[in-house]
């Protein structure tokens, strides 16, 4: 057990939330990567490249969340079954028809927004003594909000529709 000033209950609360967040980011990564492989149309090049940047950011977040869990002395989720049983983001099944590019961006936009809201909810529940996790979550919100702005820009017109 680590002895950094957090109780076992505070660590468990943080790592339980972080494992759910790990599953969310893993699902976001996989969905965005899948769309990256399957996007087609006039804007293929820019969409393909933008989705690449997003799933690469998600790969880093998956690793960062897992490392934060390890820093707290716990073990991150490590199987697809565990990821799917802990996530809050709907997986996209390739059994479904491949959506049009703007529909893909709509899914990505909604998932980013949902994840940001979920991080804010988690932040409210983490012990105020777990400063590192709180700061970690705040930094994640900041970077994801910037990405969300860019994602919304792919799926809107200048008049906001």
BAGU-788897 format. One record per atom (N, C-alpha, C): x, y negated, z negated; atom name; residue in three letters; residue number from 1. Coordinates in Angstrom, 2 decimals. Atoms other than C-alpha are relative to their C-alpha. Layout:
N
PT        x        y        z  atom  rest   nr
PT        X        Y        Z    CA   ala  NUM
...
This chain:
161
PT        x        y        z  atom  rest   nr
PT     0.85     1.20     0.00     N   unk    1
PT     0.00     0.00     0.00    CA   unk    1
PT     0.88    -1.24     0.00     C   unk    1
PT    -0.76     1.25    -0.04     N   unk    2
PT     1.26    -3.45     0.85    CA   unk    2
PT    -0.38    -0.85    -1.21     C   unk    2
PT     0.23     0.85     1.18     N   unk    3
PT     1.56    -5.99    -1.96    CA   unk    3
PT     0.27    -1.44     0.39     C   unk    3
PT    -0.17     1.38    -0.50     N   unk    4
PT     1.07    -9.37    -0.31    CA   unk    4
PT    -1.01    -0.96    -0.60     C   unk    4
PT     0.97     0.88     0.65     N   unk    5
PT    -1.62   -10.79    -2.58    CA   unk    5
PT    -1.44     0.23     0.42     C   unk    5
PT     1.36    -0.36    -0.39     N   unk    6
PT    -4.65    -9.23    -0.90    CA   unk    6
PT    -0.39     1.29    -0.70     C   unk    6
PT     0.48    -1.23     0.63     N   unk    7
PT    -6.77    -6.62    -2.64    CA   unk    7
PT    -0.26     1.05     1.07     C   unk    7
PT     0.32    -1.08    -0.93     N   unk    8
PT    -7.48    -3.26    -1.05    CA   unk    8
PT    -1.33    -0.27     0.69     C   unk    8
PT     1.30     0.32    -0.61     N   unk    9
PT   -11.08    -4.40    -0.48    CA   unk    9
PT     0.11    -1.12     1.04     C   unk    9
PT    -0.20     1.09    -0.97     N   unk   10
PT    -9.95    -7.61     1.24    CA   unk   10
PT     0.68     0.51     1.27     C   unk   10
PT    -0.69    -0.59    -1.15     N   unk   11
PT    -7.61    -5.64     3.48    CA   unk   11
PT    -0.97     0.85     0.81     C   unk   11
PT     0.97    -0.85    -0.70     N   unk   12
PT   -10.34    -3.13     4.32    CA   unk   12
PT    -1.00    -0.84     0.78     C   unk   12
PT     0.94     0.88    -0.68     N   unk   13
PT   -12.79    -5.90     5.17    CA   unk   13
PT     0.64    -0.59     1.27     C   unk   13
PT    -0.69     0.59    -1.16     N   unk   14
PT   -10.26    -7.61     7.46    CA   unk   14
PT     0.25     1.04     1.08     C   unk   14
PT    -0.34    -0.99    -1.02     N   unk   15
PT    -9.16    -4.42     9.18    CA   unk   15
PT    -1.23     0.64     0.63     C   unk   15
PT     1.24    -0.49    -0.61     N   unk   16
PT   -12.71    -3.16     9.67    CA   unk   16
PT    -0.48    -0.97     1.08     C   unk   16
PT     0.40     1.00    -0.99     N   unk   17
PT   -13.57    -6.42    11.42    CA   unk   17
PT     0.97    -0.03     1.18     C   unk   17
PT    -1.00     0.04    -1.07     N   unk   18
PT   -10.32    -6.40    13.36    CA   unk   18
PT    -0.10     1.22     0.91     C   unk   18
PT     0.17    -1.18    -0.86     N   unk   19
PT   -10.92    -2.84    14.58    CA   unk   19
PT    -1.20    -0.17     0.93     C   unk   19
PT     1.13     0.30    -0.88     N   unk   20
PT   -14.31    -3.93    15.91    CA   unk   20
PT     0.40    -0.97     1.09     C   unk   20
PT    -0.49     0.96    -0.97     N   unk   21
PT   -12.62    -6.85    17.61    CA   unk   21
PT     0.96     0.67     0.99     C   unk   21
PT    -0.88    -0.78    -0.88     N   unk   22
PT    -9.97    -4.48    19.00    CA   unk   22
PT    -0.83     0.73     1.06     C   unk   22
PT     0.87    -0.72    -0.92     N   unk   23
PT   -12.75    -2.41    20.56    CA   unk   23
PT    -0.64    -0.96     1.00     C   unk   23
PT     0.59     0.99    -0.91     N   unk   24
PT   -14.37    -5.55    22.01    CA   unk   24
PT     1.01    -0.42     1.06     C   unk   24
PT    -1.02     0.44    -0.96     N   unk   25
PT   -11.13    -6.73    23.60    CA   unk   25
PT     0.38     1.12     0.96     C   unk   25
PT    -0.29    -1.13    -0.88     N   unk   26
PT   -10.42    -3.26    24.95    CA   unk   26
PT    -1.08     0.13     1.07     C   unk   26
PT     1.11    -0.09    -0.94     N   unk   27
PT   -13.86    -3.19    26.56    CA   unk   27
PT     0.04    -1.17     1.00     C   unk   27
PT    -0.14     1.16    -0.90     N   unk   28
PT   -13.41    -6.72    27.96    CA   unk   28
PT     1.11     0.22     1.01     C   unk   28
PT    -1.13    -0.25    -0.88     N   unk   29
PT   -10.04    -5.73    29.37    CA   unk   29
PT    -0.40     0.98     1.10     C   unk   29
PT     0.35    -1.04    -0.96     N   unk   30
PT   -11.39    -2.60    31.03    CA   unk   30
PT    -1.04    -0.51     1.00     C   unk   30
PT     1.04     0.51    -0.90     N   unk   31
PT   -14.48    -4.33    32.44    CA   unk   31
PT     0.60    -1.00     1.00     C   unk   31
PT    -0.58     1.01    -0.88     N   unk   32
PT   -12.48    -7.25    33.83    CA   unk   32
PT     0.96     0.64     1.00     C   unk   32
PT    -0.93    -0.72    -0.87     N   unk   33
PT    -9.85    -4.91    35.25    CA   unk   33
PT    -0.79     0.72     1.10     C   unk   33
PT     0.86    -0.72    -0.95     N   unk   34
PT   -12.58    -2.85    36.91    CA   unk   34
PT    -0.57    -0.96     1.04     C   unk   34
PT     0.50     0.99    -0.94     N   unk   35
PT   -14.10    -5.99    38.46    CA   unk   35
PT     1.12    -0.49     0.92     C   unk   35
PT    -1.18     0.41    -0.78     N   unk   36
PT   -10.62    -7.07    39.60    CA   unk   36
PT     0.24     0.98     1.15     C   unk   36
PT    -0.22    -1.01    -1.03     N   unk   37
PT   -10.29    -3.79    41.52    CA   unk   37
PT    -1.09    -0.03     1.07     C   unk   37
PT     1.16    -0.18    -0.87     N   unk   38
PT   -13.74    -4.04    43.08    CA   unk   38
PT    -0.61    -1.27     0.56     C   unk   38
PT     0.56     1.26    -0.52     N   unk   39
PT   -14.36    -7.72    43.83    CA   unk   39
PT     0.24    -0.08     1.51     C   unk   39
PT    -0.11     0.19    -1.45     N   unk   40
PT   -14.98    -8.51    47.50    CA   unk   40
PT    -0.66    -1.33     0.36     C   unk   40
PT     0.68     1.19    -0.49     N   unk   41
PT   -16.08   -11.48    49.55    CA   unk   41
PT     0.96    -1.10     0.40     C   unk   41
PT    -0.77     1.14    -0.51     N   unk   42
PT   -14.93   -14.85    50.82    CA   unk   42
PT     1.05    -0.50    -0.98     C   unk   42
PT    -0.92     0.51     1.02     N   unk   43
PT   -13.24   -15.80    47.55    CA   unk   43
PT     0.82     1.11    -0.64     C   unk   43
PT    -0.71    -1.16     0.55     N   unk   44
PT   -11.57   -12.42    47.07    CA   unk   44
PT     1.34    -0.39    -0.62     C   unk   44
PT    -1.36     0.29     0.48     N   unk   45
PT    -8.03   -13.79    46.69    CA   unk   45
PT     0.01    -0.74    -1.33     C   unk   45
PT     0.00     0.79     1.25     N   unk   46
PT    -8.79   -16.39    44.04    CA   unk   46
PT    -0.67     0.77    -1.13     C   unk   46
PT     0.69    -0.77     1.04     N   unk   47
PT   -11.23   -14.13    42.16    CA   unk   47
PT     0.88     1.15    -0.50     C   unk   47
PT    -0.88    -1.13     0.35     N   unk   48
PT    -8.85   -11.16    42.24    CA   unk   48
PT     1.13    -0.49    -0.91     C   unk   48
PT    -1.10     0.56     0.78     N   unk   49
PT    -6.01   -13.32    40.90    CA   unk   49
PT    -0.49    -0.49    -1.37     C   unk   49
PT     0.52     0.51     1.27     N   unk   50
PT    -8.16   -14.99    38.22    CA   unk   50
PT    -0.36     1.14    -0.94     C   unk   50
PT     0.34    -1.15     0.84     N   unk   51
PT    -9.45   -11.64    36.98    CA   unk   51
PT     1.26     0.70    -0.50     C   unk   51
PT    -1.28    -0.55     0.43     N   unk   52
PT    -5.86   -10.35    36.87    CA   unk   52
PT     0.51    -0.74    -1.24     C   unk   52
PT    -0.47     0.80     1.14     N   unk   53
PT    -4.91   -13.21    34.54    CA   unk   53
PT    -0.83     0.28    -1.25     C   unk   53
PT     0.87    -0.26     1.15     N   unk   54
PT    -7.91   -12.51    32.33    CA   unk   54
PT     0.27     1.36    -0.62     C   unk   54
PT    -0.23    -1.31     0.61     N   unk   55
PT    -7.31    -8.79    31.92    CA   unk   55
PT     1.40     0.11    -0.57     C   unk   55
PT    -1.34     0.01     0.60     N   unk   56
PT    -3.60    -9.41    31.32    CA   unk   56
PT    -0.03    -0.69    -1.36     C   unk   56
PT     0.15     0.67     1.30     N   unk   57
PT    -4.57   -11.83    28.53    CA   unk   57
PT    -0.67     0.95    -0.99     C   unk   57
PT     0.68    -0.96     0.88     N   unk   58
PT    -6.87    -9.14    27.15    CA   unk   58
PT     0.93     1.14    -0.43     C   unk   58
PT    -0.99    -1.03     0.39     N   unk   59
PT    -4.07    -6.54    27.23    CA   unk   59
PT     0.82    -0.52    -1.16     C   unk   59
PT    -0.78     0.59     1.10     N   unk   60
PT    -2.04    -8.91    25.06    CA   unk   60
PT    -0.83    -0.10    -1.28     C   unk   60
PT     0.85     0.10     1.20     N   unk   61
PT    -4.99    -9.47    22.72    CA   unk   61
PT    -0.20     1.37    -0.64     C   unk   61
PT     0.14    -1.35     0.55     N   unk   62
PT    -5.53    -5.73    22.34    CA   unk   62
PT     1.24     0.32    -0.84     C   unk   62
PT    -1.25    -0.28     0.71     N   unk   63
PT    -1.88    -5.39    21.34    CA   unk   63
PT     0.12    -0.87    -1.26     C   unk   63
PT    -0.10     0.91     1.15     N   unk   64
PT    -1.99    -8.44    19.05    CA   unk   64
PT    -0.93     0.41    -1.13     C   unk   64
PT     0.95    -0.41     1.03     N   unk   65
PT    -5.10    -7.24    17.22    CA   unk   65
PT     0.49     1.27    -0.68     C   unk   65
PT    -0.52    -1.25     0.57     N   unk   66
PT    -3.63    -3.76    16.76    CA   unk   66
PT     1.19    -0.28    -0.92     C   unk   66
PT    -1.16     0.34     0.83     N   unk   67
PT    -0.41    -5.28    15.42    CA   unk   67
PT    -0.41    -0.73    -1.27     C   unk   67
PT     0.49     0.67     1.21     N   unk   68
PT    -2.36    -7.50    13.00    CA   unk   68
PT    -0.53     1.04    -0.98     C   unk   68
PT     0.51    -1.08     0.85     N   unk   69
PT    -4.10    -4.39    11.69    CA   unk   69
PT     1.17     0.74    -0.65     C   unk   69
PT    -1.18    -0.68     0.54     N   unk   70
PT    -0.70    -2.69    11.27    CA   unk   70
PT     0.69    -0.87    -1.05     C   unk   70
PT    -0.62     0.90     0.97     N   unk   71
PT     0.65    -5.78     9.49    CA   unk   71
PT    -0.72     0.03    -1.34     C   unk   71
PT     0.79    -0.12     1.23     N   unk   72
PT    -2.15    -5.32     6.97    CA   unk   72
PT     0.13     1.40    -0.61     C   unk   72
PT    -0.27    -1.33     0.56     N   unk   73
PT    -0.96    -1.74     6.43    CA   unk   73
PT    -1.00     1.06     0.40     C   unk   73
PT     1.02    -0.95    -0.42     N   unk   74
PT    -3.84    -0.02     8.21    CA   unk   74
PT     0.27     0.46     1.43     C   unk   74
PT    -0.18    -0.60    -1.31     N   unk   75
PT    -4.20     1.96    11.41    CA   unk   75
PT    -1.09    -0.49     0.96     C   unk   75
PT     0.99     0.44    -0.98     N   unk   76
PT    -5.87     0.55    14.53    CA   unk   76
PT    -0.68     1.19     0.68     C   unk   76
PT     0.68    -1.01    -0.80     N   unk   77
PT    -8.40     2.49    16.56    CA   unk   77
PT     0.92     0.45     1.12     C   unk   77
PT    -0.93    -0.48    -1.02     N   unk   78
PT    -6.68     4.69    19.09    CA   unk   78
PT    -0.59     0.96     1.01     C   unk   78
PT     0.61    -0.90    -0.99     N   unk   79
PT    -9.20     6.61    21.18    CA   unk   79
PT    -1.14    -0.72     0.70     C   unk   79
PT     1.14     0.57    -0.72     N   unk   80
PT   -11.81     5.81    23.79    CA   unk   80
PT    -1.29     0.18    -0.80     C   unk   80
PT     1.20    -0.27     0.80     N   unk   81
PT   -14.46     7.41    21.59    CA   unk   81
PT    -0.12    -1.03    -1.12     C   unk   81
PT     0.02     0.99     1.08     N   unk   82
PT   -13.50     5.13    18.70    CA   unk   82
PT    -0.29    -1.39     0.53     C   unk   82
PT     0.24     1.33    -0.58     N   unk   83
PT   -13.42     2.06    20.93    CA   unk   83
PT    -1.49    -0.18     0.33     C   unk   83
PT     1.40     0.10    -0.41     N   unk   84
PT   -16.88     2.79    22.30    CA   unk   84
PT    -0.96     0.03    -1.18     C   unk   84
PT     0.89    -0.03     1.16     N   unk   85
PT   -18.32     3.43    18.84    CA   unk   85
PT     0.13    -1.24    -0.88     C   unk   85
PT    -0.21     1.19     0.82     N   unk   86
PT   -16.98     0.15    17.40    CA   unk   86
PT    -0.18    -1.32     0.75     C   unk   86
PT     0.05     1.25    -0.75     N   unk   87
PT   -17.42    -2.35    20.22    CA   unk   87
PT    -1.38    -0.66    -0.06     C   unk   87
PT     1.22     0.80    -0.05     N   unk   88
PT   -20.02    -5.08    20.54    CA   unk   88
PT    -0.27    -0.47     1.43     C   unk   88
PT     0.10     0.39    -1.39     N   unk   89
PT   -19.52    -5.59    24.28    CA   unk   89
PT    -0.47     1.22     0.79     C   unk   89
PT     0.52    -1.10    -0.81     N   unk   90
PT   -21.47    -3.48    26.76    CA   unk   90
PT     1.02     0.41     1.05     C   unk   90
PT    -0.88    -0.54    -1.02     N   unk   91
PT   -19.27    -1.26    28.87    CA   unk   91
PT    -0.71    -0.08     1.35     C   unk   91
PT     0.58    -0.04    -1.34     N   unk   92
PT   -19.80    -1.51    32.63    CA   unk   92
PT     0.32     1.35     0.61     C   unk   92
PT    -0.18    -1.33    -0.56     N   unk   93
PT   -20.31     1.90    34.16    CA   unk   93
PT     0.08    -0.09     1.51     C   unk   93
PT    -0.12    -0.02    -1.46     N   unk   94
PT   -19.14     2.50    37.68    CA   unk   94
PT    -1.06     0.91     0.62     C   unk   94
PT     1.16    -0.71    -0.53     N   unk   95
PT   -22.20     4.72    38.02    CA   unk   95
PT    -1.02    -1.01     0.54     C   unk   95
PT     0.87     1.07    -0.48     N   unk   96
PT   -23.99     1.41    38.54    CA   unk   96
PT     0.58    -0.54     1.31     C   unk   96
PT    -0.47     0.64    -1.23     N   unk   97
PT   -23.77    -0.42    41.86    CA   unk   97
PT     1.01    -1.09    -0.35     C   unk   97
PT    -0.97     1.07     0.22     N   unk   98
PT   -20.79    -2.74    42.13    CA   unk   98
PT    -0.71    -1.33     0.23     C   unk   98
PT     0.71     1.28    -0.14     N   unk   99
PT   -22.17    -6.23    41.51    CA   unk   99
PT     0.72    -0.95     0.96     C   unk   99
PT    -0.59     1.07    -0.79     N   unk  100
PT   -21.61    -9.22    43.75    CA   unk  100
PT     0.99    -0.78    -0.88     C   unk  100
PT    -1.05     0.70     0.73     N   unk  101
PT   -18.64   -11.40    42.78    CA   unk  101
PT    -0.56    -0.98    -1.05     C   unk  101
PT     0.53     0.97     0.97     N   unk  102
PT   -20.72   -14.16    41.14    CA   unk  102
PT    -0.73     0.69    -1.15     C   unk  102
PT     0.62    -0.77     1.09     N   unk  103
PT   -22.64   -11.54    39.16    CA   unk  103
PT     1.08     0.52    -0.94     C   unk  103
PT    -1.14    -0.42     0.83     N   unk  104
PT   -19.29   -10.16    37.96    CA   unk  104
PT     0.41    -1.14    -0.92     C   unk  104
PT    -0.39     1.15     0.81     N   unk  105
PT   -18.35   -13.65    36.80    CA   unk  105
PT    -1.05    -0.30    -1.07     C   unk  105
PT     1.04     0.18     1.01     N   unk  106
PT   -21.70   -13.90    35.02    CA   unk  106
PT     0.16     0.97    -1.16     C   unk  106
PT    -0.25    -0.99     1.06     N   unk  107
PT   -21.00   -10.68    33.12    CA   unk  107
PT     1.22    -0.41    -0.84     C   unk  107
PT    -1.22     0.39     0.71     N   unk  108
PT   -17.50   -11.85    32.25    CA   unk  108
PT    -0.27    -1.22    -0.88     C   unk  108
PT     0.35     1.21     0.77     N   unk  109
PT   -18.80   -15.28    31.14    CA   unk  109
PT    -0.78     0.35    -1.26     C   unk  109
PT     0.83    -0.36     1.14     N   unk  110
PT   -21.44   -13.75    28.91    CA   unk  110
PT     0.77     0.78    -1.05     C   unk  110
PT    -0.81    -0.78     0.94     N   unk  111
PT   -18.97   -11.31    27.37    CA   unk  111
PT     1.00    -0.88    -0.73     C   unk  111
PT    -0.94     0.91     0.67     N   unk  112
PT   -16.42   -14.05    26.67    CA   unk  112
PT    -0.73    -0.80    -1.06     C   unk  112
PT     0.78     0.79     0.97     N   unk  113
PT   -19.10   -16.19    25.02    CA   unk  113
PT    -0.41     0.84    -1.21     C   unk  113
PT     0.41    -0.89     1.09     N   unk  114
PT   -20.37   -13.25    22.97    CA   unk  114
PT     1.18     0.32    -0.91     C   unk  114
PT    -1.18    -0.32     0.79     N   unk  115
PT   -16.85   -12.38    21.86    CA   unk  115
PT     0.42    -1.19    -0.85     C   unk  115
PT    -0.36     1.19     0.78     N   unk  116
PT   -16.10   -15.96    20.80    CA   unk  116
PT    -0.96    -0.17    -1.17     C   unk  116
PT     0.98     0.10     1.11     N   unk  117
PT   -19.34   -16.06    18.77    CA   unk  117
PT     0.30     1.05    -1.06     C   unk  117
PT    -0.28    -1.07     0.96     N   unk  118
PT   -18.43   -12.73    17.18    CA   unk  118
PT     1.26    -0.31    -0.82     C   unk  118
PT    -1.22     0.37     0.75     N   unk  119
PT   -14.94   -13.97    16.25    CA   unk  119
PT    -0.35    -1.04    -1.05     C   unk  119
PT     0.41     1.00     0.99     N   unk  120
PT   -16.56   -16.97    14.55    CA   unk  120
PT    -0.73     0.65    -1.18     C   unk  120
PT     0.70    -0.71     1.07     N   unk  121
PT   -18.83   -14.63    12.59    CA   unk  121
PT     0.99     0.75    -0.89     C   unk  121
PT    -1.03    -0.72     0.76     N   unk  122
PT   -15.86   -12.50    11.55    CA   unk  122
PT     0.76    -0.98    -0.88     C   unk  122
PT    -0.77     1.01     0.73     N   unk  123
PT   -13.96   -15.62    10.51    CA   unk  123
PT    -0.70    -0.39    -1.29     C   unk  123
PT     0.78     0.39     1.18     N   unk  124
PT   -16.76   -16.51     8.10    CA   unk  124
PT     0.04     1.06    -1.10     C   unk  124
PT     0.05    -1.10     0.96     N   unk  125
PT   -16.52   -13.10     6.41    CA   unk  125
PT     1.36     0.39    -0.58     C   unk  125
PT    -1.34    -0.34     0.47     N   unk  126
PT   -12.74   -12.79     5.99    CA   unk  126
PT     0.30    -0.77    -1.28     C   unk  126
PT    -0.38     0.65     1.25     N   unk  127
PT   -11.36   -13.57     2.55    CA   unk  127
PT     0.82    -1.25     0.28     C   unk  127
PT    -0.81     1.21    -0.19     N   unk  128
PT   -10.01   -17.13     2.30    CA   unk  128
PT     1.47     0.22    -0.36     C   unk  128
PT    -1.40    -0.30     0.33     N   unk  129
PT    -6.84   -15.54     0.87    CA   unk  129
PT     0.74     0.64     1.17     C   unk  129
PT    -0.64    -0.64    -1.15     N   unk  130
PT    -6.19   -13.71     4.16    CA   unk  130
PT     0.27    -1.06     1.07     C   unk  130
PT    -0.29     1.15    -0.86     N   unk  131
PT    -4.73   -16.83     5.74    CA   unk  131
PT     0.51     0.41     1.38     C   unk  131
PT    -0.57    -0.41    -1.29     N   unk  132
PT    -2.84   -14.97     8.46    CA   unk  132
PT    -1.09     0.49     0.96     C   unk  132
PT     1.08    -0.47    -0.86     N   unk  133
PT    -5.95   -13.23     9.77    CA   unk  133
PT    -0.90    -1.15     0.41     C   unk  133
PT     0.82     1.16    -0.35     N   unk  134
PT    -7.96   -16.46     9.62    CA   unk  134
PT     0.68    -0.83     1.09     C   unk  134
PT    -0.73     0.75    -1.01     N   unk  135
PT    -5.26   -18.30    11.56    CA   unk  135
PT     0.05     0.76     1.33     C   unk  135
PT    -0.02    -0.86    -1.18     N   unk  136
PT    -4.99   -15.39    14.00    CA   unk  136
PT    -1.31    -0.14     0.77     C   unk  136
PT     1.30     0.12    -0.63     N   unk  137
PT    -8.72   -15.59    14.68    CA   unk  137
PT    -0.23    -1.39     0.59     C   unk  137
PT     0.15     1.36    -0.50     N   unk  138
PT    -8.65   -19.38    15.07    CA   unk  138
PT     0.77    -0.20     1.29     C   unk  138
PT    -0.79     0.10    -1.22     N   unk  139
PT    -5.86   -19.15    17.63    CA   unk  139
PT    -0.67     0.75     1.15     C   unk  139
PT     0.68    -0.79    -1.03     N   unk  140
PT    -7.82   -16.48    19.50    CA   unk  140
PT    -1.21    -0.77     0.54     C   unk  140
PT     1.14     0.80    -0.44     N   unk  141
PT   -10.92   -18.69    19.61    CA   unk  141
PT     0.48    -1.10     0.95     C   unk  141
PT    -0.50     1.09    -0.83     N   unk  142
PT    -8.89   -21.55    21.01    CA   unk  142
PT     0.37     0.48     1.40     C   unk  142
PT    -0.41    -0.46    -1.33     N   unk  143
PT    -7.36   -19.53    23.84    CA   unk  143
PT    -1.18     0.54     0.80     C   unk  143
PT     1.16    -0.55    -0.71     N   unk  144
PT   -10.62   -17.76    24.68    CA   unk  144
PT    -0.97    -1.09     0.44     C   unk  144
PT     0.86     1.11    -0.42     N   unk  145
PT   -12.56   -21.04    24.77    CA   unk  145
PT     0.52    -0.64     1.28     C   unk  145
PT    -0.57     0.54    -1.23     N   unk  146
PT   -10.15   -22.34    27.41    CA   unk  146
PT    -0.30     0.93     1.17     C   unk  146
PT     0.32    -0.97    -1.05     N   unk  147
PT   -10.61   -19.15    29.41    CA   unk  147
PT    -1.49    -0.04     0.34     C   unk  147
PT     1.45     0.05    -0.24     N   unk  148
PT   -14.40   -19.39    28.99    CA   unk  148
PT    -0.37    -1.20     0.87     C   unk  148
PT     0.24     1.18    -0.84     N   unk  149
PT   -14.36   -22.88    30.48    CA   unk  149
PT     0.36     0.32     1.45     C   unk  149
PT    -0.42    -0.35    -1.35     N   unk  150
PT   -12.45   -21.56    33.49    CA   unk  150
PT    -0.95     1.03     0.62     C   unk  150
PT     0.94    -1.02    -0.48     N   unk  151
PT   -14.76   -18.54    33.80    CA   unk  151
PT    -1.32    -0.65     0.43     C   unk  151
PT     1.24     0.70    -0.35     N   unk  152
PT   -17.83   -20.80    33.76    CA   unk  152
PT     0.16    -0.77     1.32     C   unk  152
PT    -0.24     0.77    -1.21     N   unk  153
PT   -16.24   -22.84    36.54    CA   unk  153
PT    -0.10     0.87     1.26     C   unk  153
PT     0.16    -0.89    -1.15     N   unk  154
PT   -16.27   -19.79    38.83    CA   unk  154
PT    -1.45     0.27     0.31     C   unk  154
PT     1.39    -0.43    -0.15     N   unk  155
PT   -19.98   -19.29    38.33    CA   unk  155
PT    -0.99    -1.14    -0.14     C   unk  155
PT     0.88     1.15     0.09     N   unk  156
PT   -21.45   -22.78    38.54    CA   unk  156
PT     0.25    -0.94     1.18     C   unk  156
PT    -0.16     1.02    -1.02     N   unk  157
PT   -21.92   -25.65    40.93    CA   unk  157
PT     0.26    -1.34    -0.70     C   unk  157
PT    -0.29     1.29     0.65     N   unk  158
PT   -20.92   -29.29    40.31    CA   unk  158
PT    -1.19    -0.60    -0.77     C   unk  158
PT     1.17     0.54     0.71     N   unk  159
PT   -24.50   -30.10    39.25    CA   unk  159
PT    -0.38     0.84    -1.22     C   unk  159
PT     0.23    -0.82     1.20     N   unk  160
PT   -24.29   -27.42    36.51    CA   unk  160
PT    -0.86     1.20     0.21     C   unk  160
PT     0.85    -1.17    -0.26     N   unk  161
PT   -26.43   -24.74    38.17    CA   unk  161
PT     0.78     1.16     0.57     C   unk  161
